[in-house]
């Protein structure tokens, strides 16, 4: 047994002392996006500090709780708070909870984040479903020895976000009369926001939004055979020729205001999943 597999087993064994739930749906909630938690009929709530080998979130607005319960009548497990490369964690550590989710029974992973709008047709407060991504973190969670029991050495990434789930999200948004953008998400290391020149570069290479998360979790989920659906709430406008300073307080305020739209879409998507 590899060290990674041993740590997963130890985390799962601890969680199993608290709950026998085998939720097929996992959810990761990003900056300012904890409102969906209120919609979950909670059965078991664990602090990350309790779970062996789990990192601890160091970021404001990331609460650090693993929540088991029901959302729209479906069994789910939700991470209220995630981990980032800029906190000093390795990408293997940051994505460890995704591995644990898989062993708990998760087959479909919904990921949310707060990001900056690069596409000039997008505006802050918009919700974007992620169609594809660009990894500019300078690292990859799969670097190092591969455990073949977890996934292949060279996982295919031709469909990092499930086209079937994207189509479902688009249908849901249409039914709910909520405008939904679709685009490519670029992940940067952070924690600083980008410069004008970097925003120009990102737009040139095809990014519609930029943030500091999601891509590592997606890579690990795909490595383990999970289907992924990702959303960004666009909290600021990263247009080089009209760039204004932005603070975390402003980012969280926009995320909180736009969150009900994303929460409604995610809840209805969960309701329509065939589990």
N, C-alpha and C positions, 0 to 999 in steps of 0.2 A: 504494500500500500504506500502510495506517495505521501509526502508531507501534506500536500494540499488536500488530498482525499481524506487523510486522517483528521485534519481540522474540520472539514465539512461534516464528517461522521460525528465528531464530538459536538459540534454546534447543533446538528439535527437531533442527536440523542438528548441533549439538554431540552430543546424545544418540545420534544415528545414527552417529557415529564410534565409539561404544562398543557399540551393540547395534542389530540390525535388527528386533528383536522388535516385533510389532504386537498387544499384548494387548488383548482386547475388554473386560476387567474391570479397573477401577481401584479402589483401596482407600485411604481416608484414616484413619489411626489417631490417636486422641486421647490425652488425658492418662492416663498409666499403662496404656495399652492396646497396648503394643508386642509383646505375647506372640504375636500371630498371625504376626509375622515369623518366629518359630521354626518355624512350620509351612510356611513358603514354602521350596521348593527353589530357592535363590538361583542366578541365572545371572550377573547384573551388578548391582553396588551402586555408586551414585554419591552423593557428598556434595553437598548443595545448593550449597555454595560453588563447586563445579566448574561448575555449570550457568549459562550466561549469563542474567542478569535474574532468577534465582530469589532470593527473600528468604532470610534465614538465621534459623532459629528461635532465639529468645532465652529460651525457657521451659524450666525444669527438667522432665525426663521426655520432652521432645520432641527426638529424636536428630538429625533433619535428614538423612535418607537416602532416596533414591529407589531402590527395589528392584525389579528385574525377575526373574521366575522363574515357578515353577509351584506352584499351590495346588490340592489335590484334583484334580490332573491337568490343570488349566486354566491358560492363560497369563494372568498378572496383572502389574500394576505397582502397587506400594504406596508411599505416603508414610508414612515413619516419623517423625512430627512434622509439625505444621501451623503456620499463621500466624494471628494474631489482631489485631483492630483495636486492642486496648489496647497492643500492642507498638509502636505508632506507624506501622504500615504503613497505606497506603490499602487500601480493600477491593479495588481493582483489583490491587494488588500481592499481597494475601493470597490472591486467587483465581487468580492467574496460573498456578500449577501445574495447576489443573483444565483451563484452556484448552490447556496443553501436552499433558495426558493425552489430550484429544480428538483432537489432531493425531497422536498416537502410535497411535491406533486404538481407544481406549476408547469403548464404547457404554453400558456399565452401570457406575455408580459406587456403591460401598458406603462410607458415611461413619459413623464412630463418634465418640463424645464422652463425657466425664464430665459429668454434670449433677446438679442438685439436684431432689429430689422435692417437688412442690407438691401433688399429689393426695393427700389424706389416706389413700387406700386403698393407696398405694405405700409402700415401705420402702427404706432404703438397702441396696444390694446387689442390688436388682432390675435386670433388663434391660428396657428399654422400646423397642419399635419405634416410630419416629416416623411418625405418621399425617398430620401437618400442622404448620405452624409460624407463629409471629408474629414479625415483624421489628421489634424495638425498639432496633436499633442506631443509629437516627437517620441512617442512610446506606444506600446501595445500590451494589453493584459495577457496575451498569449505567448509573449517572449519567455524563453526558458524551456526546460524539458516539458514535453507534452504527455499528459496522462490520457492514454487512448480510451480509458473507461469513461472519461468525461466528454470527449469529442475528438475529431480528427486533427492531425497535425496541421493540415492546410485547409481550413474550412472555406467553403465557397461563400462569397459575399455579393452574388449577383442580385439577391433580393434581401437586403439587410432589414427592410421593413416590409411586412407582409402586404402584398398588393391587394389581397382579399380583404384584409383588415382596413386598409386605406379606403377601399371602395365602400366598405361598411360605414366608416366614419363620415365619408362624404354624403352618403345617403341619410345618415342620422342627422347631420348638420342641416341638410336640405329640409328634412321633415320638421326639425325644430326651428327652422327659419333663422339659423345662426350662420353668418358669413364665415367661411372656413378657407384660409389660404393653404397652398400646398407648395413645398419647396425643399431645398437642400440645406442641411444644417452643418455648419463647420464648427469643430471643437478646437478651442485654443487652451493653452495651459492656464492662463490667468496668473495671479488674481487681478492684475491691472486690466482695465479695459484697453481696447486697441487704439492705435494712432490713426490719423487720417489716411496715411499711406497704407497701413495694414488693412483698413476697411476697403480702400480701392483695390488692393491686391485680392482680398477675399471675394469681392464682387466679380473681379476679372476671372477668377478661377471657377466661378459658377455657384458660389454660396448665396443663399437667400436670407439666411439668418446665422448668427454666431453666438456661441455660448461656451461654457467650460465643463460640460458634463455629457452624459447620455451615450456618447459614442463607445466608451469602454464597456458600459453595461450591455449595449446592443451587441457588441462583438462577442462577449462571453455568452450571452443568451443564444445567439446564432450558433456558436461553437457547440452548445449543449442541445441543439435541436429545438429550441423554443421559437414560437412566432412572436414578432414584436410589432407594436404600434406605438409611435412616438408623437408627442405634441409639444410645441413651443408656444408659450404666451410671449408675445413680442412687447417688451417693456420699455424699449427706447429705440430711437431712430438713428442708425449709424450711417448717416449720409455725409460723406467727407466735406462737401462744400457748404453744408449747413449744420455742422456739428456743434453741439452744445454740451457743456459739462453735465454729468449725471451722477447722482449719489445712490447708494444702496437704499436709502429711505424712499427715494423716488421710484426706484425699480420695484420695491415691495408694494408701494402704493398702487402702481399701475397693475401689478400682478393680482393684488387683492380685488381691484375693481373689475378686471377681466375674468377673474377666476370662475364666477358662476357660469359663464359660457362654456368654458372647458369642462367644468364639473358636469354640466348637463349632458354634454356630448359623451364624455367618458362613461357616465352612469348608464346612458341609453345603449352605448356600445356593449357594455357588460351584460345588460339585460338581453340583448339580441344574440349574444354568443351561444353556440349550441353545446352547452355543458349542463 
